[in-house]
């Protein structure tokens, strides 16, 4: 079993996106961008997805997987799910949470 964790400051993600408008498209899929922008305050949702991508990246231990290949979505049950290069990965489990200032994600890859 592999474990990855990441903590992100929400204000940092907001600042990056405002300074560089291409940041969102370089990091997130079109579906992730649409999901986050549909929220009243999209920044915690962007931040927690960024944290999830980093946690998954750490879990996989592969430097050759770009963040754009990792996509976070929600199952019908509401649980977060992850796809790598468009293929769902049932062995990867995510837990996501955010507050006012921080977002955190934990990724576990089951054997």
Secondary structure, DSSP 8 states (H G I E B T S, - for coil): -EEEEEEEEHHHHHHHHHH-TTHHHHHS-HHHHHHHHTSSS-HHHHHHHHHHHHHHHHHHT-TTS-GGGEEEEE-TTS-EEEEETTEE-TTEEEEEEE-SSEEEEEEEE--
